[in-house]
Amino acid sequence: MTRYAFTFPGQGSQAVGMGKDLAASFPEARAVFGEVDEALGQRLSAIMFEGSDEMLRLTENAQPALMAVSIAVMRVLEARGVRLADHAAYVAGHSLGEYSALCAAGTFTVADAARLLKTRGQAMQKAVPVGHGAMAALLGLDLETARAVAAEAGQGEICDVANDNAPGQVVVSGAVAAIERAVELAKAKGAKRALLLPVSAPFHCALMQPAADAMREALAEVQMQAPVVPLVANVLAAPISDPDAIRQRLVEQVTGVVRWTESVTWLTGEGGVTHLAELGSGKVLTGLAKRINPEATAVAVNTPDDIAAFAATLPA
């Protein structure tokens, strides 16, 4: 029996031009982009469609922009009879993608999701002065070895495992010197590659506590509904539906590990999911899903052709 989870990408999946073909083809997509622009009081859609890489890469722009494209895809699918509650058993999102997932599942309005992600992006950027934090990908090491590397590299500074993206793909985050030490240690312990990532802040580590505090305040002000299907949360790698629990996990997620390998493993194991559909910009999660569980079917849905093909495969 076919059983779907809808997944939603995180930072790093943005690209100038994203969403432009959706806006040109579908009124539902145009409506989403207009709603986000209005909620933020800025022409974010212009940055997405034809801005500079530098402007789009800014955390405060990239986060709401990625959500906007994901929700545009979801709304276009809905107009073609693909209702999330009828066609997906679960939703999950990578880091900021949790907000997209929750918006798609009815927990947040589009406007609230956009404002929350703008706040989140600004708070994350502000939490650590530029040049004081870094992130690095450790490729070819298992999670336990990566944790040992992070612990050894710390030397009194913050060095945390931030993302467990797929087997052999772990990201560490923290103070610059500690991350540089982690890169060298990882190579010594047999990593195929260990490289610093081009990010503007050290996400998902203890240095992000000021941003977590800011999100606790912001989330407390927003009305939240229970999602129409459970969210498999980053920090739990397990499903939740209670709005208060979701609010708490979204706060924890700012400093916590994105447990993506475990989340996909849970979905395709205990969750009974056979197919993962990535809604939004890029194909990062689709590639990770194939590495985590080669037996699961993973598909990226982000262009007008993708949408037509995907809608045609689903039961009415």
Beta strands, then each sheet from edge to edge (+ up, - down):
strand 1: 4-8
strand 2: 90-93
strand 3: 133-139
strand 4: 159-166
strand 5: 169-175
strand 6: 193-196
strand 7: 231-233
strand 8: 238-240
strand 9: 275-279
strand 10: 297-301
sheet 1: 2+ 1+ 9+ 10+
sheet 2: 4+ 5- 3+ 6-
sheet 3: 7+ 8-
end
